[in-house]
Amino acid sequence: MHDRFLRGALAATLLVSALACTEQVAGSLGCPELCSDQSAVLRDTVLTGAVVLDTAVFGFPQLGDTRDIALFTMGDTADVRLVARFDTVPNTYRLGAATVDSVIKRVDSAQLIFRIDTLVRPTVPVTIDAFDVDTTAADTLLRALLPLFRADRLLGTRTFQPAELKDTLRLVISDSAVLRKSASGGRLRIGLRLRSSQSARLQIIGTAFAPRVRFRVSTDSTVRPDTLLPLSRTPLLDPSIAAGFGVFRIVASGALGLPPAGRIVVGGLSGARSFLRFEIPPMVLDSVDIIRASLVLAQLPSRSPGNRADTLSLFAQAVVASPTITDVFTAAQFLGGGTAYITDTLRLAPRDSGTRLVELVNIVRLWRLVGTTNTSRAIVLRVTREGDLPGELNFASIEAAPALRPRLRLTYVPRRGFGLP
């Protein structure tokens, strides 16, 4: 009987393939006095129409979410740079026991100091160039920033051998340039570019240790060096956005646009997430106990030419945004965390293909509990370290050939009430 009403609930909206397993579950449905049948058969049902919307959204991590930024030099495949803003440069200092400040008239030993992740340091020599990227143009736009990385704006350069790539790097920059900024009340905005004869990546750890500029203004040893920490004063009318521009990355090349029809994508330098919305008839969730819920995806070879052999960590997160939020990009930022929403992580290479299972049992169980009034039945597929690797995972979407489309596989037992036989 329970098979009959389950099929009836799904037939109107979903194409269902149901396979009954032979495995028995015993002793978990009640006591002998109240229940004549103490066993149940595990059943599998594949809901081929459960995913009603899937699309890719780009731009993660968002501005200000992290200061951990990877510099890349991989030709046209990947060129990622960093900008650090120091919009307040002091023009006075105090000498010893003096009661008045002195004007800064000299700058010595100016350097940019930052930390890197030595676990992923380059194995070949790399050169780091620092440029003055301050401008009156709209310097949040790529087309305004890239032309500023040129020889006449060079502040400093250094080639590091692999053995020199310790956790803290120091790059000497122009003393005279810092002095000019101090004297004029100007902004010191530094752009970093990585160069090498081979492909290389340098991971800057800017969250735990912010990049900083340090310099001396006096030969008197009692005068401590000045240290500048990242600070952006623009845009003037939005301090929260300005804070995000303290340290940020720019992708000079390698960012991919929208995927072709029939694909959803995750990862890459564009920071892609895939948003999937589900429709499951309430009677399905209300009439069975879900033992396992697997999102079945068809992985396709990546369209990205970069780092196709690298391994990316893919995981799903439940969207906890209200159904009234219809903008997908906005909804994709409201994600559930903690043990209630925990899902498995898949390790995948962009070049691979085949069937992949993303386990969603905890999320599907919560959907039944919370209903559809306050929370969307949707998930986001994402990778760890978003935007840090050029590799991109590709999957077939609901617009692909029917055999490749996303499906939801449920393993369940019918829910039974208590009562005398």
C-alpha positions in Angstrom: 0.0 0.0 0.0 2.8 2.4 0.9 4.4 1.8 -2.6 1.1 2.7 -4.2 0.6 6.1 -2.5 4.3 7.0 -2.9 4.0 6.4 -6.7 0.8 8.4 -6.7 2.4 11.3 -5.0 5.3 11.5 -7.4 3.6 10.7 -10.7 2.1 14.1 -11.2 5.5 16.0 -11.0 8.4 13.6 -11.3 9.7 10.7 -13.3 10.5 8.1 -10.8 12.5 4.9 -11.0 12.0 2.7 -8.0 14.1 -0.3 -7.2 13.3 -2.4 -4.2 16.3 -3.8 -2.3 16.4 -7.1 -0.5 18.1 -5.7 2.7 15.9 -6.0 5.8 15.8 -3.5 8.7 14.7 -5.3 11.8 13.8 -4.4 15.4 13.6 -0.6 14.9 9.9 0.1 14.2 8.3 -0.6 17.6 7.6 -3.1 20.3 6.1 -6.6 19.8 2.9 -5.7 21.6 2.1 -2.8 19.3 3.6 -3.8 16.0 3.1 -7.0 14.2 5.8 -6.4 11.6 9.2 -5.5 13.0 11.1 -5.4 9.7 11.1 -3.1 6.7 12.6 -3.3 3.3 15.0 -0.6 2.2 13.9 0.9 -1.1 15.7 3.1 -3.6 13.9 5.8 -5.6 15.5 8.0 -8.2 13.7 11.4 -8.7 14.8 12.5 -12.1 12.9 15.8 -12.0 13.7 16.8 -8.4 16.1 19.6 -9.5 14.0 22.3 -11.1 16.6 25.1 -11.3 20.4 25.0 -11.6 22.7 27.9 -12.5 26.2 29.1 -11.9 27.0 32.3 -10.0 30.4 34.0 -9.9 32.5 36.3 -7.8 33.4 34.3 -4.7 35.0 35.0 -2.3 33.4 38.4 -2.3 35.4 41.6 -1.7 36.5 41.7 1.9 35.7 38.1 2.7 39.4 37.1 2.8 42.9 38.6 2.5 44.4 35.2 1.7 45.2 35.7 -2.0 47.2 33.5 -4.4 49.4 35.2 -7.0 49.6 33.3 -10.3 51.8 33.5 -13.3 50.7 31.0 -16.0 50.7 33.0 -19.1 47.2 33.5 -20.6 45.9 30.6 -18.4 46.2 32.5 -15.2 47.6 35.9 -14.1 46.4 37.0 -10.7 47.8 40.0 -8.9 47.3 41.8 -5.6 46.6 45.4 -4.6 47.2 46.7 -1.1 46.1 50.2 -0.2 47.8 52.3 2.4 45.8 55.5 2.2 47.2 57.3 5.2 50.9 58.0 5.1 52.2 60.1 8.0 54.1 63.3 7.4 55.3 64.0 10.9 57.1 62.1 13.7 58.2 62.8 17.3 61.9 62.8 18.3 62.8 61.5 21.7 61.5 63.7 24.5 60.4 66.5 22.1 57.0 68.0 22.8 56.2 68.9 19.2 56.2 66.8 16.0 58.9 67.1 13.3 58.1 67.0 9.6 59.3 63.9 7.9 62.1 64.9 5.5 63.7 61.6 4.8 62.6 58.0 4.4 65.0 55.1 4.7 64.8 51.3 4.5 61.2 51.2 3.1 60.0 47.7 2.5 56.8 45.7 2.0 56.4 42.8 4.4 54.1 39.9 3.9 53.7 36.2 4.7 53.2 33.2 2.5 52.1 29.6 2.8 55.3 27.6 2.5 53.4 24.4 2.0 52.5 25.5 -1.6 55.6 27.7 -2.3 57.0 27.6 -5.9 59.8 25.2 -6.7 61.3 27.5 -9.3 62.8 31.0 -9.0 60.1 33.7 -9.0 60.2 37.5 -9.3 57.9 39.8 -7.4 57.4 43.3 -8.8 55.7 46.1 -6.8 54.1 49.0 -8.7 52.5 52.3 -7.7 48.9 51.8 -8.7 47.4 54.9 -7.2 45.3 56.8 -9.7 42.4 59.3 -9.9 40.6 56.9 -12.3 38.0 54.3 -11.1 40.7 52.0 -9.8 38.4 49.2 -8.8 38.0 48.4 -12.5 40.3 46.0 -14.2 40.7 48.2 -17.3 41.9 51.1 -15.1 44.3 49.1 -12.9 46.1 46.9 -15.4 47.8 49.7 -17.3 49.3 50.9 -14.0 51.6 47.8 -13.8 54.3 49.4 -16.0 58.0 50.2 -15.8 57.7 53.9 -15.0 55.6 53.0 -11.9 57.9 50.3 -10.6 58.5 50.7 -6.8 60.7 47.6 -6.3 61.5 44.2 -7.6 63.2 41.1 -6.2 63.9 37.6 -7.5 63.5 34.8 -4.9 65.2 31.4 -5.2 63.0 28.6 -3.9 65.1 28.2 -0.7 64.6 32.0 0.0 60.8 31.6 0.1 60.5 31.5 3.9 57.2 32.3 5.7 57.9 36.0 5.8 59.1 37.9 2.7 60.5 41.4 2.5 60.4 43.4 -0.7 62.4 46.7 -0.7 60.5 49.5 -2.2 61.5 53.1 -3.3 62.3 55.4 -0.4 61.8 58.4 -2.5 58.3 57.3 -3.6 57.2 56.8 0.0 58.7 60.2 0.9 56.7 61.9 -1.9 53.5 60.3 -0.7 54.3 61.5 2.9 55.1 65.1 1.8 52.1 65.4 -0.5 49.5 63.7 1.7 49.1 61.1 -1.1 48.0 57.5 -1.0 50.4 54.6 -1.2 48.7 51.9 -3.2 50.9 49.0 -4.2 50.2 46.4 -6.8 52.1 43.1 -6.8 52.8 40.9 -9.8 54.5 37.5 -9.9 56.8 36.5 -12.8 58.7 33.3 -13.5 60.1 31.4 -16.5 57.6 28.6 -15.6 54.1 28.5 -14.1 54.1 29.4 -10.5 51.8 30.2 -7.6 52.5 32.2 -4.4 49.9 32.0 -1.7 49.9 35.2 0.4 48.4 34.8 3.9 46.9 38.2 4.5 44.2 37.4 7.0 46.4 36.2 9.9 49.2 38.7 9.0 48.2 41.7 7.0 50.7 43.0 4.4 52.4 46.1 5.7 54.9 48.8 4.8 57.7 49.7 7.2 60.2 52.5 6.9 62.5 54.7 9.0 62.2 58.5 9.2 65.2 59.3 11.3 68.8 58.1 11.9 68.1 58.4 15.7 67.7 54.8 17.0 65.2 56.0 19.6 62.7 56.8 16.8 60.9 53.6 16.0 60.2 52.7 12.4 56.8 53.6 11.0 54.5 50.8 10.1 51.5 51.2 7.7 48.7 48.6 7.7 46.2 48.3 4.9 43.6 51.0 4.9 41.3 52.2 2.0 39.4 55.4 2.3 37.4 54.9 -0.9 34.6 54.7 -1.7 34.0 57.6 0.7 30.3 57.0 1.3 30.6 53.3 2.1 33.1 52.4 4.8 32.2 48.7 4.7 33.1 48.4 1.0 36.2 50.5 1.5 37.4 48.1 4.1 37.3 45.3 1.6 39.6 47.3 -0.7 42.4 47.3 1.9 43.8 44.1 0.2 42.2 42.6 -2.8 43.0 40.6 -5.9 42.7 41.3 -9.6 42.5 38.6 -12.2 44.5 39.9 -15.2 43.8 36.7 -17.2 42.2 33.3 -16.7 38.8 34.3 -15.4 36.1 32.3 -17.4 32.7 33.7 -18.1 29.3 31.9 -18.3 29.5 28.2 -19.1 28.0 26.8 -22.3 24.4 25.6 -22.3 24.0 22.3 -20.5 26.7 22.9 -17.9 27.0 24.1 -14.4 30.5 25.0 -13.0 32.2 25.2 -9.7 35.5 26.8 -8.7 38.1 28.5 -11.1 39.5 32.0 -10.9 36.0 33.4 -11.4 35.0 31.9 -8.1 32.0 30.0 -9.4 29.3 28.3 -7.3 26.4 26.3 -8.6 22.9 26.9 -7.2 20.4 24.0 -7.4 16.8 24.3 -6.3 14.7 21.2 -5.6 11.0 20.4 -5.6 10.0 17.3 -3.7 6.3 16.6 -3.1 5.6 16.9 0.6 3.9 13.5 0.7 7.3 11.9 -0.3 9.1 13.4 2.7 6.2 13.0 5.1 5.5 9.3 4.3 9.0 7.8 4.5 12.1 7.8 6.6 15.1 8.9 4.5 18.1 6.6 5.1 20.3 8.1 2.4 19.9 11.0 -0.1 22.4 11.3 -2.9 22.6 14.0 -5.6 23.7 12.2 -8.7 25.8 14.4 -11.0 27.5 13.7 -14.3 31.0 15.3 -14.2 32.3 16.6 -17.6 35.9 17.3 -18.6 36.6 20.9 -17.6 36.5 23.7 -20.2 39.3 25.4 -18.2 42.8 24.9 -19.7 44.5 25.6 -16.4 45.6 23.0 -13.8 43.2 20.3 -15.0 45.1 17.7 -13.0 44.9 19.5 -9.7 42.5 18.1 -7.1 39.7 20.3 -5.8 37.5 19.7 -2.8 33.8 19.9 -3.6 31.1 20.1 -1.0 27.4 21.1 -0.7 25.8 23.6 1.6 22.2 24.2 2.3 20.7 27.5 1.3 18.9 29.0 4.3 17.6 32.1 2.6 13.9 32.8 2.7 11.9 31.7 -0.4 11.1 35.4 -0.8 14.7 36.1 -1.9 14.5 35.4 -5.6 17.9 36.7 -6.6 20.1 33.6 -6.9 23.4 35.4 -6.3 22.0 36.8 -3.0 20.5 33.5 -1.9 23.8 31.7 -2.6 25.4 33.8 0.2 23.0 32.6 2.9 24.3 29.1 3.7 23.8 26.8 6.6 26.7 25.6 8.7 27.3 23.4 11.7 26.7 19.7 12.2 23.1 19.9 11.3 24.0 20.7 7.7 27.2 18.6 7.4 27.9 16.9 4.1 30.7 14.9 2.6 33.5 16.4 0.6 34.5 15.0 -2.8 38.0 15.2 -4.1 37.8 15.7 -7.9 40.2 16.6 -10.7 38.9 19.1 -13.4 40.0 16.8 -16.2 38.0 13.8 -15.0 34.5 12.7 -16.0 31.9 10.2 -14.7 29.1 9.8 -12.2 29.6 11.6 -8.9 27.4 11.3 -5.8 27.0 14.2 -3.4 25.5 13.0 -0.1 22.7 15.2 1.1 20.8 13.1 3.7 21.2 15.6 6.6 19.9 18.4 4.4 17.0 16.5 3.0 15.9 15.4 6.5 16.0 19.1 7.7 13.9 20.1 4.7 11.1 17.9 6.1 11.4 19.4 9.5 11.6 23.1 8.6 9.1 23.0 5.7 9.1 25.4 2.8 7.6 28.6 4.3 10.8 30.0 5.8 13.6 28.2 4.0 14.3 27.4 0.3 14.9 23.8 -0.7 18.1 24.6 -2.4 21.8 23.9 -2.1 25.0 25.5 -3.3 27.9 23.5 -4.7 31.3 25.1 -4.0 35.0 24.3 -3.5 37.3 25.1 -0.6 39.7 28.1 -1.1 37.3 29.7 -3.7 39.1 31.7 -6.4 42.5 30.4 -5.4 43.0 27.8 -8.1 42.4 28.1 -11.9 41.0 24.6 -12.1 37.2 24.5 -12.6 34.8 21.5 -12.1 32.1 21.0 -14.8 28.9 19.1 -14.4 25.9 18.4 -16.7 22.9 20.7 -15.9 19.1 20.1 -16.3 19.5 21.4 -19.9 21.9 18.5 -20.8 20.9 15.2 -22.4 18.3 13.4 -20.2 20.8 10.7 -19.2 23.2 13.3 -17.8 20.9 15.5 -15.9 21.1 15.9 -12.1 19.0 13.4 -10.2 18.1 12.8 -6.5 18.4 9.2 -5.3 16.6 8.4 -2.1 17.1 5.3 0.0 14.1 5.0 2.4 11.8 2.9 4.5 8.1 3.7 4.7 7.1 5.5 7.9 4.7 3.5 10.0 2.6 4.6 12.9 2.0 2.7 16.2 -1.1 0.7 16.8 -2.5 -2.7 17.8 -2.4 -5.3 15.0 
